[in-house]
Amino acid sequence: MQLGMLDLGNTVKQTDGGLMALEQVVDPRARRSRRCMLDATAKILATEGLIGLTHQNIARHADVSRATVYRHWRTREDLVVALLEDFRMPHFTAGGGSVRERLRDSLEVQWRTLQDPHYRAVYLAAQSVADLPAVKTRLREINVERVASVCRLVEPEYRLESDESVTDVLALAVGPLLQYATFVGDESEQLRESVLDSVIQYLDRHCQAQA
């Protein structure tokens, strides 16, 4: 069974930014190999952490050669970005009701996704490389649609008119859920209501739509 949300048949090529960019793979065998390697990488992160994320270990778990892993991803950063491509968090859905009610529904989906230890492992690992300029660029590209979904969810009551505002809302909304799911695990209605309080407070203070 595939772990990730996307079944990408891609390989990589070096870019000016230092990361490996994705290219479409035509060979079905290469597609299957890449799928096996990504699944193996996610499992390793979930069970061994970043210390286990080596080309040799991935090759052993995926039953491929070390050279095959290296051909797809030269560095640990390349691997983490590939996982972020594959294990994308759900978009925020602008349903009915107030902004708080819409946020509550979307946070429930985010929470359920973070119950998967592979998703948690990927996003915790991403924190170790997220400050690299090339990784930041790829993260922005990966999350374009998710950012747009956050903006749509809070409209028309609020306007997220800057990258900083979107980042702040995502940090307030999802950051605590990731930490709680990692270190506590059990559901906490009290926490989620507090998260909603903090997001609404931020929106009221900084993002009120102009009449």
PyRosetta script that sets phi, psi and omega in degrees:
from pyrosetta import init, pose_from_sequence

init()
pose = pose_from_sequence("MQLGMLDLGNTVKQTDGGLMALEQVVDPRARRSRRCMLDATAKILATEGLIGLTHQNIARHADVSRATVYRHWRTREDLVVALLEDFRMPHFTAGGGSVRERLRDSLEVQWRTLQDPHYRAVYLAAQSVADLPAVKTRLREINVERVASVCRLVEPEYRLESDESVTDVLALAVGPLLQYATFVGDESEQLRESVLDSVIQYLDRHCQAQA")
pose.set_psi(1, 137.1)
pose.set_omega(1, -179.6)
pose.set_phi(2, -77.3)
pose.set_psi(2, 137.2)
pose.set_omega(2, -179.0)
pose.set_phi(3, -83.3)
pose.set_psi(3, -42.4)
pose.set_omega(3, -173.9)
pose.set_phi(4, -77.9)
pose.set_psi(4, 167.5)
pose.set_omega(4, 179.6)
pose.set_phi(5, -79.7)
pose.set_psi(5, -25.5)
pose.set_omega(5, -175.3)
pose.set_phi(6, -114.0)
pose.set_psi(6, 139.5)
pose.set_omega(6, 174.9)
pose.set_phi(7, -107.4)
pose.set_psi(7, 86.1)
pose.set_omega(7, -174.6)
pose.set_phi(8, -94.3)
pose.set_psi(8, 132.0)
pose.set_omega(8, 172.6)
pose.set_phi(9, -101.0)
pose.set_psi(9, 80.9)
pose.set_omega(9, -173.3)
pose.set_phi(10, -128.5)
pose.set_psi(10, 155.3)
pose.set_omega(10, 165.5)
pose.set_phi(11, -124.6)
pose.set_psi(11, -163.9)
pose.set_omega(11, -171.5)
pose.set_phi(12, -137.0)
pose.set_psi(12, 159.0)
pose.set_omega(12, 171.8)
pose.set_phi(13, -140.8)
pose.set_psi(13, 152.9)
pose.set_omega(13, -176.7)
pose.set_phi(14, -71.0)
pose.set_psi(14, 139.4)
pose.set_omega(14, 178.1)
pose.set_phi(15, -114.8)
pose.set_psi(15, 169.0)
pose.set_omega(15, 179.3)
pose.set_phi(16, -62.4)
pose.set_psi(16, -30.1)
pose.set_omega(16, -178.9)
pose.set_phi(17, -74.8)
pose.set_psi(17, -9.1)
pose.set_omega(17, 176.7)
pose.set_phi(18, 102.8)
pose.set_psi(18, -19.2)
pose.set_omega(18, 177.6)
pose.set_phi(19, -89.0)
pose.set_psi(19, 170.1)
pose.set_omega(19, 178.5)
pose.set_phi(20, -97.1)
pose.set_psi(20, 121.1)
pose.set_omega(20, -179.1)
pose.set_phi(21, -84.5)
pose.set_psi(21, 157.1)
pose.set_omega(21, -176.7)
pose.set_phi(22, -86.7)
pose.set_psi(22, 138.2)
pose.set_omega(22, 173.0)
pose.set_phi(23, -126.6)
pose.set_psi(23, 152.2)
pose.set_omega(23, 178.9)
pose.set_phi(24, -73.6)
pose.set_psi(24, 134.9)
pose.set_omega(24, 177.0)
pose.set_phi(25, -101.4)
pose.set_psi(25, 130.2)
pose.set_omega(25, -179.1)
pose.set_phi(26, -88.3)
pose.set_psi(26, -39.0)
pose.set_omega(26, -176.0)
pose.set_phi(27, -66.5)
pose.set_psi(27, 119.3)
pose.set_omega(27, 179.2)
pose.set_phi(28, -59.7)
pose.set_psi(28, -31.6)
pose.set_omega(28, 179.2)
pose.set_phi(29, -66.1)
pose.set_psi(29, -38.3)
pose.set_omega(29, 176.9)
pose.set_phi(30, -66.2)
pose.set_psi(30, -37.4)
pose.set_omega(30, 177.3)
pose.set_phi(31, -61.8)
pose.set_psi(31, -45.5)
pose.set_omega(31, -179.4)
pose.set_phi(32, -66.7)
pose.set_psi(32, -40.1)
pose.set_omega(32, 178.5)
pose.set_phi(33, -61.7)
pose.set_psi(33, -44.0)
pose.set_omega(33, -179.9)
pose.set_phi(34, -63.1)
pose.set_psi(34, -40.7)
pose.set_omega(34, 178.5)
pose.set_phi(35, -61.1)
pose.set_psi(35, -44.6)
pose.set_omega(35, 179.5)
pose.set_phi(36, -63.2)
pose.set_psi(36, -40.5)
pose.set_omega(36, -178.7)
pose.set_phi(37, -68.5)
pose.set_psi(37, -40.3)
pose.set_omega(37, 178.1)
pose.set_phi(38, -65.5)
pose.set_psi(38, -42.9)
pose.set_omega(38, 177.7)
pose.set_phi(39, -62.0)
pose.set_psi(39, -42.4)
pose.set_omega(39, 178.6)
pose.set_phi(40, -63.1)
pose.set_psi(40, -41.3)
pose.set_omega(40, -180.0)
pose.set_phi(41, -62.5)
pose.set_psi(41, -43.4)
pose.set_omega(41, 179.2)
pose.set_phi(42, -63.8)
pose.set_psi(42, -41.4)
pose.set_omega(42, 179.2)
pose.set_phi(43, -65.1)
pose.set_psi(43, -40.2)
pose.set_omega(43, 178.6)
pose.set_phi(44, -62.7)
pose.set_psi(44, -44.8)
pose.set_omega(44, 178.7)
pose.set_phi(45, -60.1)
pose.set_psi(45, -40.7)
pose.set_omega(45, -177.2)
pose.set_phi(46, -70.5)
pose.set_psi(46, -27.0)
pose.set_omega(46, -174.9)
pose.set_phi(47, -107.8)
pose.set_psi(47, -29.9)
pose.set_omega(47, -175.7)
pose.set_phi(48, -118.0)
pose.set_psi(48, -16.4)
pose.set_omega(48, -177.2)
pose.set_phi(49, 78.9)
pose.set_psi(49, -172.8)
pose.set_omega(49, -176.7)
pose.set_phi(50, -61.9)
pose.set_psi(50, -27.7)
pose.set_omega(50, -178.5)
pose.set_phi(51, -62.5)
pose.set_psi(51, -26.2)
pose.set_omega(51, 179.8)
pose.set_phi(52, -88.9)
pose.set_psi(52, -1.4)
pose.set_omega(52, -174.5)
pose.set_phi(53, -86.1)
pose.set_psi(53, 77.8)
pose.set_omega(53, 177.3)
pose.set_phi(54, -122.8)
pose.set_psi(54, 155.7)
pose.set_omega(54, 179.1)
pose.set_phi(55, -59.1)
pose.set_psi(55, -39.9)
pose.set_omega(55, -178.4)
pose.set_phi(56, -65.3)
pose.set_psi(56, -42.8)
pose.set_omega(56, -178.6)
pose.set_phi(57, -67.6)
pose.set_psi(57, -41.8)
pose.set_omega(57, 177.9)
pose.set_phi(58, -62.9)
pose.set_psi(58, -43.7)
pose.set_omega(58, 179.5)
pose.set_phi(59, -59.6)
pose.set_psi(59, -41.4)
pose.set_omega(59, -179.6)
pose.set_phi(60, -65.4)
pose.set_psi(60, -44.0)
pose.set_omega(60, -179.0)
pose.set_phi(61, -70.3)
pose.set_psi(61, -33.6)
pose.set_omega(61, -176.8)
pose.set_phi(62, -91.7)
pose.set_psi(62, -4.9)
pose.set_omega(62, 180.0)
pose.set_phi(63, 60.0)
pose.set_psi(63, 45.9)
pose.set_omega(63, 174.5)
pose.set_phi(64, -130.8)
pose.set_psi(64, 174.5)
pose.set_omega(64, 178.6)
pose.set_phi(65, -80.9)
pose.set_psi(65, 156.1)
pose.set_omega(65, 176.4)
pose.set_phi(66, -60.5)
pose.set_psi(66, -36.4)
pose.set_omega(66, 179.6)
pose.set_phi(67, -62.9)
pose.set_psi(67, -35.0)
pose.set_omega(67, 178.9)
pose.set_phi(68, -64.5)
pose.set_psi(68, -44.1)
pose.set_omega(68, 178.0)
pose.set_phi(69, -62.2)
pose.set_psi(69, -45.4)
pose.set_omega(69, -177.7)
pose.set_phi(70, -64.7)
pose.set_psi(70, -34.2)
pose.set_omega(70, 179.8)
pose.set_phi(71, -64.9)
pose.set_psi(71, -33.4)
pose.set_omega(71, 178.8)
pose.set_phi(72, -81.5)
pose.set_psi(72, -43.7)
pose.set_omega(72, -174.7)
pose.set_phi(73, -139.2)
pose.set_psi(73, 114.5)
pose.set_omega(73, -175.6)
pose.set_phi(74, -76.3)
pose.set_psi(74, -34.6)
pose.set_omega(74, -172.6)
pose.set_phi(75, -127.9)
pose.set_psi(75, 167.9)
pose.set_omega(75, 175.1)
pose.set_phi(76, -61.5)
pose.set_psi(76, -37.3)
pose.set_omega(76, 178.9)
pose.set_phi(77, -61.6)
pose.set_psi(77, -41.4)
pose.set_omega(77, 177.4)
pose.set_phi(78, -59.5)
pose.set_psi(78, -42.2)
pose.set_omega(78, -179.8)
pose.set_phi(79, -63.6)
pose.set_psi(79, -45.4)
pose.set_omega(79, -178.4)
pose.set_phi(80, -63.8)
pose.set_psi(80, -42.4)
pose.set_omega(80, 178.7)
pose.set_phi(81, -63.8)
pose.set_psi(81, -40.0)
pose.set_omega(81, 177.3)
pose.set_phi(82, -61.5)
pose.set_psi(82, -39.2)
pose.set_omega(82, 177.6)
pose.set_phi(83, -66.7)
pose.set_psi(83, -39.0)
pose.set_omega(83, 177.6)
pose.set_phi(84, -63.9)
pose.set_psi(84, -34.4)
pose.set_omega(84, 173.9)
pose.set_phi(85, -62.4)
pose.set_psi(85, -38.6)
pose.set_omega(85, -172.2)
pose.set_phi(86, -85.6)
pose.set_psi(86, -39.7)
pose.set_omega(86, -177.7)
pose.set_phi(87, -102.8)
pose.set_psi(87, 66.8)
pose.set_omega(87, -177.5)
pose.set_phi(88, -80.3)
pose.set_psi(88, 135.9)
pose.set_omega(88, 175.7)
pose.set_phi(89, -70.2)
pose.set_psi(89, 151.2)
pose.set_omega(89, -178.3)
pose.set_phi(90, -63.3)
pose.set_psi(90, 153.8)
pose.set_omega(90, 172.6)
pose.set_phi(91, -71.7)
pose.set_psi(91, 161.2)
pose.set_omega(91, 173.6)
pose.set_phi(92, -85.6)
pose.set_psi(92, 131.1)
pose.set_omega(92, -174.3)
pose.set_phi(93, -103.2)
pose.set_psi(93, 124.7)
pose.set_omega(93, -179.5)
pose.set_phi(94, -87.7)
pose.set_psi(94, 85.3)
pose.set_omega(94, 178.3)
pose.set_phi(95, -87.8)
pose.set_psi(95, -150.8)
pose.set_omega(95, -178.9)
pose.set_phi(96, -91.0)
pose.set_psi(96, 176.4)
pose.set_omega(96, 178.1)
pose.set_phi(97, 89.5)
pose.set_psi(97, -172.6)
pose.set_omega(97, -179.9)
pose.set_phi(98, -72.5)
pose.set_psi(98, 170.0)
pose.set_omega(98, 177.1)
pose.set_phi(99, -58.8)
pose.set_psi(99, -41.4)
pose.set_omega(99, 179.4)
pose.set_phi(100, -61.4)
pose.set_psi(100, -43.0)
pose.set_omega(100, 179.7)
pose.set_phi(101, -66.3)
pose.set_psi(101, -39.0)
pose.set_omega(101, 178.5)
pose.set_phi(102, -66.4)
pose.set_psi(102, -41.2)
pose.set_omega(102, 177.4)
pose.set_phi(103, -63.8)
pose.set_psi(103, -41.5)
pose.set_omega(103, -179.8)
pose.set_phi(104, -59.9)
pose.set_psi(104, -43.3)
pose.set_omega(104, 179.6)
pose.set_phi(105, -63.0)
pose.set_psi(105, -43.6)
pose.set_omega(105, -178.6)
pose.set_phi(106, -69.5)
pose.set_psi(106, -37.5)
pose.set_omega(106, 178.4)
pose.set_phi(107, -65.6)
pose.set_psi(107, -30.9)
pose.set_omega(107, 176.1)
pose.set_phi(108, -62.5)
pose.set_psi(108, -40.2)
pose.set_omega(108, 177.8)
pose.set_phi(109, -66.7)
pose.set_psi(109, -42.6)
pose.set_omega(109, 178.1)
pose.set_phi(110, -60.8)
pose.set_psi(110, -43.9)
pose.set_omega(110, -179.3)
pose.set_phi(111, -61.3)
pose.set_psi(111, -46.3)
pose.set_omega(111, -179.7)
pose.set_phi(112, -61.3)
pose.set_psi(112, -38.3)
pose.set_omega(112, 178.9)
pose.set_phi(113, -64.3)
pose.set_psi(113, -40.5)
pose.set_omega(113, -178.4)
pose.set_phi(114, -73.3)
pose.set_psi(114, -7.9)
pose.set_omega(114, 173.2)
pose.set_phi(115, -71.8)
pose.set_psi(115, -19.0)
pose.set_omega(115, 175.7)
pose.set_phi(116, -75.6)
pose.set_psi(116, 118.3)
pose.set_omega(116, -176.6)
pose.set_phi(117, -62.0)
pose.set_psi(117, -24.5)
pose.set_omega(117, 178.9)
pose.set_phi(118, -70.5)
pose.set_psi(118, -41.9)
pose.set_omega(118, 175.8)
pose.set_phi(119, -62.1)
pose.set_psi(119, -46.5)
pose.set_omega(119, 179.8)
pose.set_phi(120, -58.2)
pose.set_psi(120, -44.9)
pose.set_omega(120, -178.2)
pose.set_phi(121, -61.7)
pose.set_psi(121, -41.7)
pose.set_omega(121, -179.7)
pose.set_phi(122, -62.5)
pose.set_psi(122, -45.4)
pose.set_omega(122, -174.9)
pose.set_phi(123, -77.7)
pose.set_psi(123, -27.3)
pose.set_omega(123, 171.8)
pose.set_phi(124, -69.7)
pose.set_psi(124, -39.9)
pose.set_omega(124, 177.6)
pose.set_phi(125, -64.1)
pose.set_psi(125, -35.9)
pose.set_omega(125, -178.4)
pose.set_phi(126, -61.5)
pose.set_psi(126, -29.3)
pose.set_omega(126, -179.8)
pose.set_phi(127, -63.3)
pose.set_psi(127, -24.9)
pose.set_omega(127, -177.5)
pose.set_phi(128, -76.9)
pose.set_psi(128, -16.9)
pose.set_omega(128, -177.5)
pose.set_phi(129, -125.1)
pose.set_psi(129, 0.6)
pose.set_omega(129, -172.2)
pose.set_phi(130, -67.2)
pose.set_psi(130, -17.2)
pose.set_omega(130, -179.0)
pose.set_phi(131, -84.6)
pose.set_psi(131, -6.8)
pose.set_omega(131, 177.6)
pose.set_phi(132, -73.8)
pose.set_psi(132, 132.0)
pose.set_omega(132, -176.0)
pose.set_phi(133, -54.1)
pose.set_psi(133, -43.0)
pose.set_omega(133, -178.6)
pose.set_phi(134, -66.1)
pose.set_psi(134, -36.0)
pose.set_omega(134, 177.8)
pose.set_phi(135, -68.9)
pose.set_psi(135, -41.6)
pose.set_omega(135, 177.8)
pose.set_phi(136, -57.2)
pose.set_psi(136, -42.9)
pose.set_omega(136, 179.2)
pose.set_phi(137, -61.0)
pose.set_psi(137, -46.6)
pose.set_omega(137, 179.9)
pose.set_phi(138, -65.2)
pose.set_psi(138, -38.3)
pose.set_omega(138, 179.2)
pose.set_phi(139, -63.0)
pose.set_psi(139, -40.6)
pose.set_omega(139, 177.1)
pose.set_phi(140, -61.7)
pose.set_psi(140, -42.2)
pose.set_omega(140, -179.9)
pose.set_phi(141, -65.9)
pose.set_psi(141, -42.2)
pose.set_omega(141, -179.0)
pose.set_phi(142, -63.7)
pose.set_psi(142, -34.9)
pose.set_omega(142, -170.0)
pose.set_phi(143, -101.6)
pose.set_psi(143, 15.1)
pose.set_omega(143, -178.3)
pose.set_phi(144, -56.3)
pose.set_psi(144, -49.7)
pose.set_omega(144, -177.4)
pose.set_phi(145, -69.9)
pose.set_psi(145, -35.2)
pose.set_omega(145, 178.8)
pose.set_phi(146, -66.5)
pose.set_psi(146, -40.5)
pose.set_omega(146, 176.3)
pose.set_phi(147, -60.8)
pose.set_psi(147, -44.2)
pose.set_omega(147, 179.1)
pose.set_phi(148, -61.3)
pose.set_psi(148, -35.5)
pose.set_omega(148, -179.1)
pose.set_phi(149, -68.2)
pose.set_psi(149, -33.5)
pose.set_omega(149, 176.2)
pose.set_phi(150, -65.9)
pose.set_psi(150, -43.7)
pose.set_omega(150, 179.2)
pose.set_phi(151, -61.0)
pose.set_psi(151, -43.0)
pose.set_omega(151, -179.6)
pose.set_phi(152, -65.5)
pose.set_psi(152, -36.5)
pose.set_omega(152, -176.4)
pose.set_phi(153, -61.9)
pose.set_psi(153, -40.1)
pose.set_omega(153, -174.2)
pose.set_phi(154, -88.5)
pose.set_psi(154, -6.9)
pose.set_omega(154, 178.7)
pose.set_phi(155, -81.7)
pose.set_psi(155, 152.7)
pose.set_omega(155, 1.4)
pose.set_phi(156, -90.0)
pose.set_psi(156, 0.2)
pose.set_omega(156, -176.1)
pose.set_phi(157, -64.6)
pose.set_psi(157, -34.8)
pose.set_omega(157, -177.8)
pose.set_phi(158, -132.1)
pose.set_psi(158, 161.4)
pose.set_omega(158, 177.2)
pose.set_phi(159, -129.5)
pose.set_psi(159, 121.5)
pose.set_omega(159, 173.6)
pose.set_phi(160, -95.6)
pose.set_psi(160, 93.7)
pose.set_omega(160, -169.3)
pose.set_phi(161, -98.1)
pose.set_psi(161, 1.9)
pose.set_omega(161, 178.6)
pose.set_phi(162, -138.6)
pose.set_psi(162, 156.6)
pose.set_omega(162, 175.6)
pose.set_phi(163, -60.1)
pose.set_psi(163, -36.1)
pose.set_omega(163, -179.8)
pose.set_phi(164, -61.4)
pose.set_psi(164, -41.7)
pose.set_omega(164, -179.7)
pose.set_phi(165, -63.8)
pose.set_psi(165, -43.4)
pose.set_omega(165, 179.0)
pose.set_phi(166, -63.2)
pose.set_psi(166, -45.3)
pose.set_omega(166, 179.5)
pose.set_phi(167, -60.1)
pose.set_psi(167, -42.5)
pose.set_omega(167, 179.7)
pose.set_phi(168, -62.5)
pose.set_psi(168, -45.0)
pose.set_omega(168, -178.8)
pose.set_phi(169, -63.9)
pose.set_psi(169, -43.8)
pose.set_omega(169, 178.4)
pose.set_phi(170, -63.9)
pose.set_psi(170, -39.9)
pose.set_omega(170, 179.8)
pose.set_phi(171, -64.9)
pose.set_psi(171, -43.1)
pose.set_omega(171, 179.8)
pose.set_phi(172, -68.5)
pose.set_psi(172, -34.2)
pose.set_omega(172, -174.3)
pose.set_phi(173, -83.8)
pose.set_psi(173, -45.6)
pose.set_omega(173, -170.8)
pose.set_phi(174, -101.8)
pose.set_psi(174, -31.4)
pose.set_omega(174, -178.1)
pose.set_phi(175, -53.6)
pose.set_psi(175, -51.6)
pose.set_omega(175, 179.4)
pose.set_phi(176, -62.7)
pose.set_psi(176, -34.3)
pose.set_omega(176, 179.7)
pose.set_phi(177, -65.5)
pose.set_psi(177, -41.5)
pose.set_omega(177, 179.1)
pose.set_phi(178, -63.2)
pose.set_psi(178, -45.9)
pose.set_omega(178, -179.4)
pose.set_phi(179, -64.7)
pose.set_psi(179, -41.8)
pose.set_omega(179, -178.5)
pose.set_phi(180, -68.1)
pose.set_psi(180, -43.5)
pose.set_omega(180, 179.1)
pose.set_phi(181, -62.4)
pose.set_psi(181, -32.7)
pose.set_omega(181, -178.4)
pose.set_phi(182, -76.0)
pose.set_psi(182, -47.0)
pose.set_omega(182, -169.9)
pose.set_phi(183, -98.5)
pose.set_psi(183, -17.9)
pose.set_omega(183, 179.7)
pose.set_phi(184, -117.8)
pose.set_psi(184, -53.8)
pose.set_omega(184, 174.0)
pose.set_phi(185, 94.7)
pose.set_psi(185, -44.5)
pose.set_omega(185, -178.3)
pose.set_phi(186, -71.8)
pose.set_psi(186, 156.9)
pose.set_omega(186, 177.2)
pose.set_phi(187, -70.2)
pose.set_psi(187, 150.3)
pose.set_omega(187, 178.1)
pose.set_phi(188, -141.0)
pose.set_psi(188, 100.6)
pose.set_omega(188, 177.4)
pose.set_phi(189, -62.6)
pose.set_psi(189, -36.1)
pose.set_omega(189, 179.6)
pose.set_phi(190, -61.9)
pose.set_psi(190, -42.6)
pose.set_omega(190, 178.8)
pose.set_phi(191, -63.2)
pose.set_psi(191, -46.7)
pose.set_omega(191, -176.1)
pose.set_phi(192, -64.5)
pose.set_psi(192, -36.1)
pose.set_omega(192, 175.9)
pose.set_phi(193, -66.6)
pose.set_psi(193, -36.8)
pose.set_omega(193, 177.2)
pose.set_phi(194, -67.3)
pose.set_psi(194, -37.6)
pose.set_omega(194, 175.7)
pose.set_phi(195, -61.6)
pose.set_psi(195, -45.7)
pose.set_omega(195, 177.9)
pose.set_phi(196, -59.9)
pose.set_psi(196, -42.5)
pose.set_omega(196, 178.1)
pose.set_phi(197, -57.1)
pose.set_psi(197, -45.6)
pose.set_omega(197, -176.1)
pose.set_phi(198, -68.3)
pose.set_psi(198, -37.6)
pose.set_omega(198, 179.4)
pose.set_phi(199, -67.6)
pose.set_psi(199, -46.9)
pose.set_omega(199, -179.8)
pose.set_phi(200, -62.9)
pose.set_psi(200, -40.4)
pose.set_omega(200, 177.6)
pose.set_phi(201, -60.0)
pose.set_psi(201, -43.5)
pose.set_omega(201, 178.0)
pose.set_phi(202, -62.6)
pose.set_psi(202, -46.5)
pose.set_omega(202, -179.6)
pose.set_phi(203, -61.5)
pose.set_psi(203, -42.5)
pose.set_omega(203, 179.2)
pose.set_phi(204, -61.9)
pose.set_psi(204, -37.1)
pose.set_omega(204, -174.7)
pose.set_phi(205, -80.0)
pose.set_psi(205, -35.7)
pose.set_omega(205, -168.7)
pose.set_phi(206, -120.0)
pose.set_psi(206, -15.2)
pose.set_omega(206, -167.7)
pose.set_phi(207, -130.5)
pose.set_psi(207, 25.1)
pose.set_omega(207, 179.1)
pose.set_phi(208, -62.9)
pose.set_psi(208, 131.0)
pose.set_omega(208, 176.8)
pose.set_phi(209, -69.0)
pose.set_psi(209, 137.8)
pose.set_omega(209, 179.2)
pose.set_phi(210, -74.8)
pose.set_psi(210, 135.4)
pose.set_omega(210, 179.5)
pose.set_phi(211, -70.5)
pose.dump_pdb("model.pdb")
